[in-house]
Amino acid sequence: MICPSCGTRNNYYHRYCYYCGYKLIVDEVEIKSNNKEKLEQSSMDEKMPEQDLSLDLFKANNKNVWEDEDLGWLFEEPDYTQQFPLRRHRKDRSSSFAKNVVKICTTIIFLATLLFISYIIVDQIWRSHSKTDTYRSRIIASTFVDATTIDGKPAHRIVVNTSNGEKVEALDKVYPVVDGKAEIVYEDAFLYSYFSQGKDEDEVKVQLDITIYGKGLPESKKRVEFTLKTPLSPLTLIQPASGEALVEGKKYRIILEVEPGSQVFINGNNYSDLVDQEGRLEKDIEVPNAPENIYEIKVSKRGYADHIRTIVLKREVSEVPLIINQSIPVQTTDEWAKITGTTHPQAELEVSLEPRSQPSVDPETGNFTLYVRAAAPGYTPCTITAHVEGKDDAKINLVIDRQISEGEYTRRAWAFDYAQLKSNPDLHNGRIFVLEGVVKDIIALGDKNIFTIDVSANGPSPQMVYVEHWGNLSIRLGNKVRIFGNRWGNYEDMPRILAKYVYRY
């Protein structure tokens, strides 16, 4: 039997729907109810004698119902558990539908997430294989450019980074790849000359083609582009390297390095004829007694912008004037050297060497004359100090040159014991020594040349000697020299030699 309320199929013996509790046999129940009332009435009639009710009469009165169904059950004791079952909970069909929708959506989301994760994994695997295949099939490279300097000259550095390249070619020159990198450096002057094609322009566009090669791989080409402004004419100051210097003598030597063929002007005077084949220029100039003396240097060359630098040559200025008339070194043929000069009229003079008499100063002019003793042949240092009450002292360092012949001077030379002389600054002062070494540092060149040499003969540690020399001398770093000179103390923990003769070999 089908329940008319929920559509659930029930068995034939169900009186109420087992799913929703709906009454299934309406007519039968009503008949039961009517018959129950009649049975009660019949029992009452039996008690009443005047009424005679019987089954036949009941059948006659209920002929139609009796013929349609067996109504014997009406006279049986009713089973209330079957006739009146507990009504079951009626489930909400809309709630069941919502739960089904949630389940479907959850399943769809889970499947979508699983599909997405699978896609990511497959994509990474594909990319990894793709990179491996790319690495094996072609050269991977990148480039960058930055500005730099080479020996003080402006330049540009091109760096090629490559993971599988072996060499790099640019402008018909091959550069090796070391640790995944190749460096190419060009001076701006070269790049300007190469890419300007002889035209005078303020800016030049550099387009540099680079080829990278790898074993078993097709070559890779890169182009580097940048704009280059017109470079300044090459100019390197060797002396004074910092652009400033303190001058002791009357002259100072300016030393420059320029591009061969350049035009060089110092304070407007053309000294281009002094530029040698290597581009080096050396010029001794007179330096006035002013505290500061400024010199302008201009270098011009075709294809370059004019390069202008200024240098400042200073003189030590004291409240008390002190000037020596003789050139340094002060020369003498015997052991007594005559020194003349000018100082403050009220000054008192003091000398570091033995004087022949007490120095005196003219109280009106400040002129003075003194004699000092130079016991050793060759060079002897001397310091003159002028004292004026209430003022700072004036001091001048000079050298006495007691002249003897070159042959006699060199024959008196002793072998140079570096360790002994360094450890005892007062040992053998004034004695003549001979030493050989390599020029390591040039401090000054001009009237007075100052430089250091290493006398260790390529030993495990350098043995530096401080050398002072007066006269025309042209040396460069790395030159090998033989020196004859007088030993006078130490300078900054280096044995000090006043060199009379310097030979290059």
TORMIBA-612844 format. One line per 3 residues: number of its first residue (from 1); their letters; for each residue x, y negated, z of C-alpha. Coordinates in steps of 0.02 Angstrom, whole numbers. Example, Ala and Ser with C-alpha at 12.3 -4.5 7.8 and 13.67 -1.06 7.14 Angstrom:
BEGIN
1	AS	615 225 390 | 684 53 357
This chain:
BEGIN
1	MIC	0 0 0 | 67 -171 -48 | 60 -308 82
4	PSC	-33 -457 8 | 68 -578 118 | 252 -532 88
7	GTR	239 -405 -51 | 319 -266 51 | 271 -88 4
10	NNY	197 5 156 | 152 188 180 | -27 248 174
13	YHR	-41 265 361 | 11 86 402 | -129 -22 462
16	YCY	-17 -174 482 | 130 -225 372 | 289 -159 453
19	YCG	384 -309 389 | 274 -460 426 | 133 -384 533
22	YKL	-7 -433 416 | -175 -337 437 | -185 -219 288
25	IVD	-366 -139 301 | -488 -280 334 | -652 -187 296
28	EVE	-606 -34 398 | -569 -137 550 | -732 -231 536
31	IKS	-823 -66 519 | -738 -4 674 | -792 -160 765
34	NNK	-973 -146 707 | -983 37 743 | -912 12 916
37	EKL	-1050 -110 954 | -1179 11 886 | -1107 153 987
40	EQS	-1122 50 1142 | -1301 8 1096 | -1335 191 1062
43	SMD	-1270 243 1230 | -1382 118 1309 | -1530 182 1209
46	EKM	-1495 358 1268 | -1515 299 1442 | -1679 223 1394
49	PEQ	-1808 359 1369 | -1918 263 1255 | -1784 257 1122
52	DLS	-1726 414 1028 | -1566 383 930 | -1473 520 841
55	LDL	-1331 548 719 | -1454 574 583 | -1533 407 619
58	FKA	-1358 328 621 | -1317 409 456 | -1481 352 385
61	NNK	-1450 176 440 | -1272 181 378 | -1297 289 226
64	NVW	-1188 190 110 | -1039 180 228 | -1054 362 276
67	EDE	-1051 418 98 | -899 313 53 | -781 367 192
70	DLG	-763 493 329 | -810 402 486 | -778 542 606
73	WLF	-638 446 683 | -763 325 754 | -804 452 886
76	EEP	-625 484 936 | -526 392 1072 | -438 246 984
79	DYT	-244 241 979 | -205 63 1023 | -19 75 976
82	QQF	-70 107 797 | -217 -6 789 | -132 -158 871
85	PLR	58 -154 838 | 172 -290 901 | 184 -423 770
88	RHR	359 -427 694 | 463 -585 667 | 425 -659 500
91	KDR	590 -694 412 | 615 -860 325 | 648 -824 142
94	SSS	717 -1003 115 | 851 -973 250 | 903 -812 165
97	FAK	919 -904 0 | 1032 -1038 79 | 1144 -904 152
100	NVV	1160 -824 -18 | 1206 -992 -96 | 1342 -1019 36
103	KIC	1413 -847 3 | 1418 -879 -184 | 1502 -1049 -162
106	TTI	1632 -977 -42 | 1673 -841 -166 | 1691 -966 -308
109	IFL	1808 -1078 -204 | 1914 -929 -151 | 1930 -870 -331
112	ATL	1973 -1048 -390 | 2109 -1065 -256 | 2181 -897 -300
115	LFI	2182 -944 -483 | 2268 -1111 -447 | 2405 -1031 -341
118	SYI	2433 -902 -478 | 2448 -1043 -605 | 2579 -1134 -499
121	IVD	2683 -976 -478 | 2677 -936 -663 | 2717 -1117 -709
124	QIW	2872 -1120 -595 | 2933 -956 -666 | 2907 -1023 -842
127	RSH	2998 -1185 -803 | 3143 -1091 -726 | 3159 -982 -879
130	SKT	3140 -1137 -988 | 3282 -1228 -898 | 3393 -1075 -910
133	DTY	3356 -1060 -1094 | 3387 -1247 -1119 | 3553 -1239 -1023
136	RSR	3608 -1096 -1133 | 3552 -1175 -1295 | 3611 -1356 -1284
139	IIA	3729 -1475 -1191 | 3657 -1569 -1042 | 3738 -1741 -1019
142	STF	3703 -1916 -953 | 3802 -2080 -954 | 3819 -2241 -856
145	VDA	3928 -2398 -871 | 4001 -2516 -740 | 4122 -2662 -742
148	TTI	4295 -2640 -667 | 4474 -2706 -680 | 4637 -2632 -742
151	DGK	4794 -2713 -671 | 4692 -2868 -635 | 4615 -2873 -810
154	PAH	4426 -2858 -836 | 4370 -2691 -907 | 4221 -2574 -922
157	RIV	4212 -2394 -864 | 4099 -2268 -953 | 4063 -2109 -855
160	VNT	3993 -1954 -943 | 3914 -1825 -826 | 3889 -1653 -904
163	SNG	3855 -1484 -824 | 3907 -1377 -973 | 4013 -1492 -1083
166	EKV	4201 -1466 -1096 | 4267 -1623 -1182 | 4209 -1795 -1236
169	EAL	4258 -1896 -1390 | 4245 -2085 -1408 | 4330 -2199 -1536
172	DKV	4428 -2050 -1606 | 4503 -2007 -1437 | 4463 -1849 -1337
175	YPV	4441 -1850 -1148 | 4431 -1690 -1042 | 4284 -1651 -929
178	VDG	4345 -1624 -750 | 4223 -1566 -615 | 4076 -1605 -729
181	KAE	4132 -1783 -766 | 4234 -1877 -897 | 4287 -2058 -875
184	IVY	4325 -2179 -1017 | 4398 -2350 -974 | 4424 -2493 -1097
187	EDA	4488 -2669 -1065 | 4361 -2803 -1110 | 4489 -2882 -1224
190	FLY	4502 -2722 -1326 | 4313 -2700 -1336 | 4289 -2880 -1387
193	SYF	4420 -2868 -1524 | 4352 -2701 -1588 | 4167 -2746 -1593
196	SQG	4179 -2931 -1638 | 4266 -2888 -1802 | 4371 -3045 -1794
199	KDE	4224 -3164 -1769 | 4229 -3294 -1632 | 4068 -3265 -1535
202	DEV	4014 -3303 -1358 | 3940 -3129 -1337 | 3970 -2964 -1422
205	KVQ	3851 -2814 -1419 | 3948 -2655 -1386 | 3874 -2495 -1462
208	LDI	3988 -2351 -1417 | 3949 -2179 -1489 | 4003 -2033 -1381
211	TIY	4008 -1849 -1432 | 4008 -1708 -1304 | 4072 -1535 -1351
214	GKG	4044 -1367 -1266 | 4101 -1193 -1312 | 3969 -1102 -1414
217	LPE	3848 -1248 -1404 | 3797 -1378 -1533 | 3877 -1548 -1503
220	SKK	3778 -1682 -1411 | 3784 -1866 -1456 | 3752 -2013 -1340
223	RVE	3756 -2200 -1374 | 3808 -2324 -1240 | 3754 -2505 -1264
226	FTL	3795 -2661 -1164 | 3831 -2845 -1196 | 4008 -2912 -1175
229	KTP	4046 -3095 -1150 | 4200 -3171 -1228 | 4345 -3115 -1117
232	LSP	4472 -3234 -1045 | 4647 -3231 -1116 | 4747 -3102 -1017
235	LTL	4848 -3184 -877 | 4932 -3104 -727 | 5021 -3208 -595
238	IQP	5175 -3116 -536 | 5251 -3261 -440 | 5166 -3332 -342
241	ASG	5050 -3181 -343 | 4925 -3263 -224 | 4929 -3431 -313
244	EAL	5019 -3517 -167 | 5200 -3519 -106 | 5309 -3608 21
247	VEG	5464 -3679 -65 | 5632 -3700 21 | 5747 -3752 -121
250	KKY	5732 -3885 -254 | 5669 -3765 -386 | 5540 -3628 -395
253	RII	5523 -3493 -527 | 5349 -3463 -599 | 5330 -3289 -674
256	LEV	5181 -3240 -783 | 5125 -3095 -891 | 5015 -3133 -1042
259	EPG	4968 -3052 -1205 | 5114 -3063 -1329 | 5083 -3207 -1448
262	SQV	4986 -3310 -1322 | 5008 -3497 -1302 | 5060 -3545 -1124
265	FIN	5050 -3721 -1052 | 5109 -3778 -879 | 5045 -3952 -833
268	GNN	5018 -3984 -1018 | 5195 -3934 -1070 | 5206 -3794 -1198
271	YSD	5320 -3651 -1145 | 5256 -3522 -1270 | 5433 -3496 -1337
274	LVD	5483 -3419 -1169 | 5359 -3274 -1189 | 5459 -3116 -1227
277	QEG	5404 -2965 -1327 | 5322 -2888 -1174 | 5222 -3046 -1136
280	RLE	5327 -3098 -985 | 5367 -3281 -952 | 5488 -3349 -819
283	KDI	5509 -3535 -793 | 5606 -3629 -657 | 5523 -3794 -614
286	EVP	5576 -3940 -505 | 5471 -3954 -347 | 5455 -4127 -267
289	NAP	5465 -4151 -78 | 5277 -4181 -66 | 5181 -4067 54
292	ENI	5078 -3995 -91 | 5120 -3987 -274 | 4985 -3925 -395
295	YEI	5024 -3848 -564 | 4895 -3801 -697 | 4928 -3650 -807
298	KVS	4828 -3625 -967 | 4839 -3474 -1082 | 4760 -3474 -1255
301	KRG	4746 -3335 -1383 | 4636 -3308 -1535 | 4482 -3204 -1497
304	YAD	4485 -3251 -1312 | 4422 -3394 -1206 | 4554 -3507 -1128
307	HIR	4613 -3442 -959 | 4656 -3580 -835 | 4734 -3551 -663
310	TIV	4809 -3670 -537 | 4951 -3635 -416 | 5002 -3734 -263
313	LKR	5185 -3750 -210 | 5202 -3814 -32 | 5345 -3883 68
316	EVS	5356 -3875 257 | 5330 -4050 326 | 5399 -4103 495
319	EVP	5380 -4260 598 | 5568 -4275 595 | 5644 -4281 420
322	LII	5795 -4170 386 | 5871 -4164 212 | 6035 -4084 153
325	NQS	6126 -4167 9 | 6217 -4011 -53 | 6140 -3872 -152
328	IPV	6117 -3709 -60 | 6225 -3611 -36 | 6346 -3743 25
331	QTT	6515 -3698 -50 | 6687 -3710 31 | 6860 -3643 -12
334	DEW	6917 -3626 169 | 6835 -3580 331 | 6771 -3759 368
337	AKI	6620 -3814 268 | 6567 -3995 251 | 6380 -4031 261
340	TGT	6301 -4202 233 | 6120 -4258 243 | 5991 -4376 317
343	THP	5879 -4364 468 | 5791 -4477 595 | 5910 -4614 658
346	QAE	5876 -4563 838 | 5893 -4377 807 | 6017 -4263 892
349	LEV	6087 -4123 783 | 6121 -3944 835 | 6203 -3810 725
352	SLE	6208 -3620 745 | 6391 -3607 687 | 6544 -3674 773
355	PRS	6563 -3862 734 | 6732 -3944 716 | 6669 -4096 811
358	QPS	6508 -4153 891 | 6383 -4198 752 | 6340 -4383 744
361	VDP	6198 -4478 661 | 6205 -4657 597 | 6081 -4752 710
364	ETG	6026 -4863 566 | 6018 -4751 412 | 6005 -4578 489
367	NFT	6147 -4513 379 | 6259 -4380 454 | 6414 -4277 413
370	LYV	6467 -4119 502 | 6590 -3976 480 | 6548 -3796 526
373	RAA	6660 -3643 529 | 6624 -3495 415 | 6742 -3360 474
376	APG	6690 -3222 351 | 6723 -3232 164 | 6565 -3235 61
379	YTP	6396 -3286 133 | 6368 -3347 312 | 6195 -3407 370
382	CTI	6181 -3572 463 | 6036 -3661 549 | 6032 -3850 580
385	TAH	5904 -3920 703 | 5859 -4105 729 | 5786 -4155 900
388	VEG	5689 -4318 930 | 5609 -4348 1098 | 5421 -4338 1090
391	KDD	5418 -4256 917 | 5424 -4080 850 | 5595 -4017 801
394	AKI	5647 -4011 618 | 5742 -3858 562 | 5830 -3806 402
397	NLV	5907 -3638 360 | 6052 -3637 239 | 6198 -3525 186
400	IDR	6385 -3564 181 | 6476 -3485 35 | 6660 -3461 74
403	QIS	6724 -3426 -99 | 6846 -3291 -147 | 6868 -3202 -313
406	EGE	6746 -3068 -365 | 6880 -2934 -367 | 6942 -2977 -193
409	YTR	6764 -2985 -127 | 6713 -2815 -196 | 6876 -2734 -137
412	RAW	6834 -2780 43 | 6664 -2691 37 | 6626 -2553 162
415	AFD	6513 -2403 135 | 6336 -2434 195 | 6281 -2331 347
418	YAQ	6093 -2361 352 | 6049 -2276 517 | 6193 -2359 611
421	LKS	6154 -2534 549 | 5967 -2520 575 | 5983 -2462 754
424	NPD	6104 -2604 801 | 6061 -2775 725 | 6219 -2858 793
427	LHN	6338 -2726 726 | 6463 -2783 590 | 6383 -2953 560
430	GRI	6476 -3047 422 | 6560 -2890 353 | 6548 -2852 166
433	FVL	6454 -2693 115 | 6414 -2606 -48 | 6248 -2516 -71
436	EGV	6141 -2445 -209 | 5953 -2427 -218 | 5789 -2450 -312
439	VKD	5692 -2614 -309 | 5530 -2583 -215 | 5459 -2756 -184
442	IIA	5495 -2928 -257 | 5453 -3066 -133 | 5523 -3219 -224
445	LGD	5627 -3262 -376 | 5706 -3431 -415 | 5845 -3528 -329
448	KNI	5828 -3401 -190 | 5784 -3221 -236 | 5711 -3109 -103
451	FTI	5672 -2925 -130 | 5683 -2755 -45 | 5770 -2596 -104
454	DVS	5762 -2414 -53 | 5935 -2339 -24 | 5874 -2164 22
457	ANG	5917 -2092 -151 | 5746 -2006 -161 | 5763 -1937 15
460	PSP	5618 -1871 119 | 5585 -2044 193 | 5623 -2219 122
463	QMV	5767 -2324 190 | 5721 -2505 157 | 5846 -2649 152
466	YVE	5801 -2834 147 | 5904 -2930 18 | 5927 -3118 -9
469	HWG	6020 -3183 -160 | 6055 -3358 -230 | 6074 -3382 -416
472	NLS	5998 -3333 -582 | 5930 -3156 -567 | 5805 -3060 -672
475	IRL	5745 -2898 -594 | 5586 -2796 -597 | 5508 -2664 -489
478	GNK	5592 -2496 -511 | 5759 -2569 -567 | 5913 -2481 -499
481	VRI	6039 -2604 -426 | 6212 -2603 -348 | 6237 -2741 -220
484	FGN	6390 -2819 -136 | 6344 -2931 10 | 6370 -2984 190
487	RWG	6272 -2899 326 | 6182 -3020 445 | 6064 -2939 572
490	NYE	5895 -2862 535 | 5734 -2932 461 | 5571 -2847 515
493	DMP	5668 -2691 566 | 5762 -2684 400 | 5950 -2715 383
496	RIL	5974 -2888 307 | 6101 -2916 167 | 6151 -3086 95
499	AKY	6199 -3026 -78 | 6344 -3111 -167 | 6338 -2999 -320
502	VYR	6192 -2898 -391 | 6218 -2777 -537 | 6082 -2682 -630
505	Y	6122 -2509 -695
